[in-house]
Amino acid sequence: YRAGDAPKTIHWKASARQQRLVVKENAAADMTLHSIYVDPSRYIWQDEDSFEKMCSLAASLAEDFFLSGQLDACMVQGRLVQKVKRLADLDTFLDELARLEIEDSPSQNELGGFNNRVVFKPTSIGKVGAFINGIEIAQA
């Protein structure tokens, strides 16, 4: 127990046994959610190999975040945001990635309003990085 913890979070039976205040912690409440953002614009992805690596990395991260309960939403630039609550929602995004091609249309601004948005960029020759707030979290 720490000062400021809500009284409803106190585990009264455990507190009585241990003779000190014990608080129930909900792991899901502390879980950080992530959003996957894919921009297929040609000005970013100038070669097919890097683009394919990016799609593969995006799919892998989406699956990993989903299995750990940390995936909030997925989006491909210019399309609707897909909230991911069930396996079917994840499958829809993965199907979209499988059909995705490099687009000649110029990129619009990245979608705002989502915390921990994962974006993908080429990092060096033949490498692709996944970034959250400018910090690289993965590379393919």
C-alpha positions as CSV (number, residue, x, y, z in Angstrom):
1,Y,0.0,0.0,0.0
2,R,1.2,3.5,-0.8
3,A,-0.4,6.8,0.1
4,G,-3.0,7.8,-2.5
5,D,-4.0,4.2,-3.3
6,A,-7.8,4.0,-3.6
7,P,-9.5,2.3,-0.6
8,K,-11.4,0.0,-2.9
9,T,-8.1,-1.6,-4.1
10,I,-7.2,-2.7,-0.6
11,H,-7.3,-6.5,-0.2
12,W,-8.9,-6.6,3.3
13,K,-8.5,-10.4,4.0
14,A,-4.8,-10.4,3.0
15,S,-4.3,-7.2,5.0
16,A,-5.8,-8.8,8.1
17,R,-3.6,-11.9,7.7
18,Q,-0.4,-9.9,7.2
19,Q,-1.3,-7.1,9.6
20,R,-0.5,-4.5,7.1
21,L,-2.4,-2.9,4.2
22,V,-2.1,-5.0,1.0
23,V,-3.4,-3.6,-2.3
24,K,-4.9,-5.7,-5.2
25,E,-3.0,-4.9,-8.4
26,N,-4.5,-5.4,-11.8
27,A,-1.8,-6.3,-14.3
28,A,-4.1,-5.3,-17.2
29,A,-4.4,-1.8,-15.8
30,D,-0.6,-1.3,-16.0
31,M,-0.3,-2.9,-19.5
32,T,0.9,-0.5,-22.2
33,L,-1.1,-0.7,-25.4
34,H,0.5,-0.2,-28.8
35,S,-0.8,0.8,-32.2
36,I,0.8,-0.4,-35.5
37,Y,1.0,2.2,-38.2
38,V,2.0,1.3,-41.8
39,D,2.7,3.9,-44.5
40,P,3.2,2.2,-47.9
41,S,4.3,5.5,-49.7
42,R,6.9,5.1,-52.4
43,Y,8.9,8.0,-51.1
44,I,9.6,5.9,-48.0
45,W,9.9,2.5,-49.6
46,Q,11.9,2.8,-52.7
47,D,12.6,-0.9,-53.2
48,E,10.5,-4.0,-52.9
49,D,12.8,-5.9,-50.6
50,S,12.7,-3.3,-47.8
51,F,8.9,-2.9,-48.3
52,E,8.4,-6.7,-47.9
53,K,10.6,-6.8,-44.8
54,M,8.6,-3.9,-43.3
55,C,5.3,-5.8,-44.0
56,S,6.8,-8.9,-42.4
57,L,8.0,-7.0,-39.3
58,A,4.7,-5.2,-38.9
59,A,2.9,-8.6,-39.0
60,S,5.3,-10.1,-36.5
61,L,5.0,-7.2,-34.1
62,A,1.2,-7.1,-34.4
63,E,1.0,-10.8,-33.5
64,D,3.4,-10.4,-30.6
65,F,1.6,-7.4,-29.2
66,F,-1.8,-9.2,-29.6
67,L,-0.7,-12.4,-27.9
68,S,0.7,-10.4,-24.9
69,G,-2.5,-8.3,-24.7
70,Q,-0.8,-5.1,-25.8
71,L,-2.3,-4.4,-29.2
72,D,-4.8,-1.6,-29.4
73,A,-5.2,-0.8,-33.1
74,C,-3.6,-1.2,-36.5
75,M,-3.7,1.2,-39.5
76,V,-2.5,1.4,-43.0
77,Q,-2.1,5.0,-44.1
78,G,-5.2,6.3,-45.9
79,R,-7.4,3.5,-44.6
80,L,-9.7,3.1,-41.6
81,V,-8.2,2.4,-38.1
82,Q,-8.8,-1.2,-37.1
83,K,-9.3,-1.6,-33.4
84,V,-8.0,-5.1,-32.5
85,K,-10.1,-6.8,-29.8
86,R,-10.3,-10.3,-31.2
87,L,-8.3,-12.7,-33.3
88,A,-10.5,-12.0,-36.3
89,D,-9.5,-8.3,-36.1
90,L,-5.9,-9.2,-36.2
91,D,-6.5,-11.5,-39.1
92,T,-8.1,-8.7,-41.1
93,F,-5.0,-6.5,-40.6
94,L,-2.7,-9.4,-41.6
95,D,-4.7,-10.0,-44.7
96,E,-4.5,-6.3,-45.6
97,L,-0.7,-6.5,-45.1
98,A,-0.5,-9.6,-47.4
99,R,-2.2,-7.6,-50.2
100,L,-0.4,-4.3,-49.6
101,E,1.7,-2.8,-52.3
102,I,3.8,0.3,-52.5
103,E,1.7,3.3,-53.4
104,D,2.6,6.3,-55.5
105,S,0.3,8.7,-53.6
106,P,2.1,11.0,-51.3
107,S,1.9,10.2,-47.6
108,Q,-0.4,12.3,-45.4
109,N,0.4,13.1,-41.8
110,E,0.6,10.2,-39.5
111,L,-2.5,9.4,-37.5
112,G,-2.5,11.2,-34.1
113,G,-4.3,10.3,-30.9
114,F,-2.7,6.9,-30.3
115,N,0.0,6.4,-27.7
116,N,2.9,4.1,-28.4
117,R,2.4,4.2,-32.1
118,V,4.8,1.8,-33.9
119,V,6.0,3.2,-37.2
120,F,8.4,1.7,-39.8
121,K,11.3,3.2,-41.7
122,P,14.3,2.0,-43.7
123,T,17.3,2.3,-41.4
124,S,20.3,1.3,-43.6
125,I,20.8,-0.6,-46.8
126,G,18.4,-3.5,-46.7
127,K,17.3,-2.9,-43.1
128,V,14.0,-1.8,-41.7
129,G,13.4,-0.5,-38.2
130,A,10.3,-0.3,-36.0
131,F,10.1,2.9,-33.9
132,I,8.1,4.2,-31.0
133,N,8.5,7.9,-30.3
134,G,11.7,7.9,-32.3
135,I,13.3,5.0,-30.4
136,E,14.0,1.9,-32.4
137,I,12.4,-1.2,-30.8
138,A,13.0,-3.8,-33.5
139,Q,14.9,-4.3,-36.8
140,A,14.6,-6.7,-39.7
